[in-house]
Amino acid sequence: MHQKEKRLTIPNLLSFYRLITFPIILWLLFTGDEKLFITLFCINLITDILDGWIARTFHMQTVFGARLDSLADTGSVLLAITGLIVFHQGFVSEHSTVLFLLLILYILPYLISLIRFKIIPGLHLYSGKITGYVQGIFFFSFFLWGYASWFFYLTILISCLSYVEEIILLSIVKELSTDAKSIFHFRKNKTTQ
C-alpha cells in the first residue's frame, strides 16, 4: 500500500511561490521595469536552489514536489528568455541561431513526453540539475553584469548535452520516473533487472 505524500512542505511552498510570482514578473517585463524584474527573478533563482537543497537534506522529496519544481523551472526559463528578448534584443538577434537550436532542444523532451506519456516530464537528471545551476548563474550574471562570451557558450554546450540526454532517455524508457538520475543509471539498472 502506498503512503500518501505530504504536499504542504517547505520545498513545495518555495516552488509554489515561484509559480505565483510569474504573473508579477511577467507584468514587470511588459512595463519595462528591468531592475525590479532582475530582483524578483534572482529571488526566484535562489528559491529554486533552496527548494531542492531542503528537499534532499531533510528527506522531503515527493513526486508531487518534483513535478511542481519542474513546472516552476519551466516558468523560470521562459521568464529568462522573455527577459532577454524584452531587455536585450541586440543580444538575442546576434545569437538567434544558437538560441533557436537551444529552444528546439528544450522543447523536444516536452513533446516526446506529452506524446508518449501524456504528461510533462519531471526526470530530475543530474545533467538537468547541473544545467539549471549553470543557466541560473548565466542569467543572474548576465542581467546584473552583462554578457561574457565564454560563459554563454559553455552554458549552451552544457544545456544542449543535458537536453539530448533527456531526449534519448524519454525515447527509450517505458515509464516516467522523477529520479532517473542519468542515462547511465538507467542502462545500469536495466542490465541488473
HUGINOR-V796965 format. One record per residue. N is the residue number from 1. RES is the residue in one letter. SS is DSSP state (H for helix, E for strand, L for the rest). Layout:
n=N res=RES ss=SS
n=N res=RES ss=SS
This chain:
n=1 res=M ss=L
n=2 res=H ss=L
n=3 res=Q ss=L
n=4 res=K ss=L
n=5 res=E ss=L
n=6 res=K ss=L
n=7 res=R ss=L
n=8 res=L ss=L
n=9 res=T ss=L
n=10 res=I ss=H
n=11 res=P ss=H
n=12 res=N ss=H
n=13 res=L ss=H
n=14 res=L ss=H
n=15 res=S ss=H
n=16 res=F ss=H
n=17 res=Y ss=H
n=18 res=R ss=H
n=19 res=L ss=H
n=20 res=I ss=H
n=21 res=T ss=H
n=22 res=F ss=H
n=23 res=P ss=H
n=24 res=I ss=H
n=25 res=I ss=H
n=26 res=L ss=H
n=27 res=W ss=H
n=28 res=L ss=H
n=29 res=L ss=H
n=30 res=F ss=H
n=31 res=T ss=H
n=32 res=G ss=L
n=33 res=D ss=L
n=34 res=E ss=H
n=35 res=K ss=H
n=36 res=L ss=H
n=37 res=F ss=H
n=38 res=I ss=H
n=39 res=T ss=H
n=40 res=L ss=H
n=41 res=F ss=H
n=42 res=C ss=H
n=43 res=I ss=H
n=44 res=N ss=H
n=45 res=L ss=H
n=46 res=I ss=H
n=47 res=T ss=H
n=48 res=D ss=H
n=49 res=I ss=H
n=50 res=L ss=H
n=51 res=D ss=H
n=52 res=G ss=H
n=53 res=W ss=H
n=54 res=I ss=H
n=55 res=A ss=H
n=56 res=R ss=H
n=57 res=T ss=H
n=58 res=F ss=L
n=59 res=H ss=L
n=60 res=M ss=L
n=61 res=Q ss=L
n=62 res=T ss=L
n=63 res=V ss=H
n=64 res=F ss=H
n=65 res=G ss=H
n=66 res=A ss=H
n=67 res=R ss=H
n=68 res=L ss=H
n=69 res=D ss=H
n=70 res=S ss=H
n=71 res=L ss=H
n=72 res=A ss=H
n=73 res=D ss=H
n=74 res=T ss=H
n=75 res=G ss=H
n=76 res=S ss=H
n=77 res=V ss=H
n=78 res=L ss=H
n=79 res=L ss=H
n=80 res=A ss=H
n=81 res=I ss=H
n=82 res=T ss=H
n=83 res=G ss=H
n=84 res=L ss=H
n=85 res=I ss=H
n=86 res=V ss=H
n=87 res=F ss=H
n=88 res=H ss=L
n=89 res=Q ss=H
n=90 res=G ss=H
n=91 res=F ss=H
n=92 res=V ss=H
n=93 res=S ss=H
n=94 res=E ss=H
n=95 res=H ss=L
n=96 res=S ss=H
n=97 res=T ss=H
n=98 res=V ss=H
n=99 res=L ss=H
n=100 res=F ss=H
n=101 res=L ss=H
n=102 res=L ss=H
n=103 res=L ss=H
n=104 res=I ss=H
n=105 res=L ss=H
n=106 res=Y ss=H
n=107 res=I ss=H
n=108 res=L ss=H
n=109 res=P ss=H
n=110 res=Y ss=H
n=111 res=L ss=H
n=112 res=I ss=H
n=113 res=S ss=H
n=114 res=L ss=H
n=115 res=I ss=H
n=116 res=R ss=H
n=117 res=F ss=H
n=118 res=K ss=L
n=119 res=I ss=L
n=120 res=I ss=L
n=121 res=P ss=L
n=122 res=G ss=L
n=123 res=L ss=L
n=124 res=H ss=L
n=125 res=L ss=L
n=126 res=Y ss=H
n=127 res=S ss=H
n=128 res=G ss=H
n=129 res=K ss=H
n=130 res=I ss=H
n=131 res=T ss=H
n=132 res=G ss=H
n=133 res=Y ss=H
n=134 res=V ss=H
n=135 res=Q ss=H
n=136 res=G ss=H
n=137 res=I ss=H
n=138 res=F ss=H
n=139 res=F ss=H
n=140 res=F ss=H
n=141 res=S ss=H
n=142 res=F ss=H
n=143 res=F ss=H
n=144 res=L ss=H
n=145 res=W ss=H
n=146 res=G ss=L
n=147 res=Y ss=L
n=148 res=A ss=L
n=149 res=S ss=H
n=150 res=W ss=H
n=151 res=F ss=H
n=152 res=F ss=H
n=153 res=Y ss=H
n=154 res=L ss=H
n=155 res=T ss=H
n=156 res=I ss=H
n=157 res=L ss=H
n=158 res=I ss=H
n=159 res=S ss=H
n=160 res=C ss=H
n=161 res=L ss=H
n=162 res=S ss=H
n=163 res=Y ss=H
n=164 res=V ss=H
n=165 res=E ss=H
n=166 res=E ss=H
n=167 res=I ss=H
n=168 res=I ss=H
n=169 res=L ss=H
n=170 res=L ss=H
n=171 res=S ss=H
n=172 res=I ss=H
n=173 res=V ss=L
n=174 res=K ss=L
n=175 res=E ss=L
n=176 res=L ss=L
n=177 res=S ss=L
n=178 res=T ss=L
n=179 res=D ss=L
n=180 res=A ss=L
n=181 res=K ss=L
n=182 res=S ss=L
n=183 res=I ss=H
n=184 res=F ss=H
n=185 res=H ss=H
n=186 res=F ss=H
n=187 res=R ss=H
n=188 res=K ss=H
n=189 res=N ss=H
n=190 res=K ss=H
n=191 res=T ss=H
n=192 res=T ss=H
n=193 res=Q ss=L
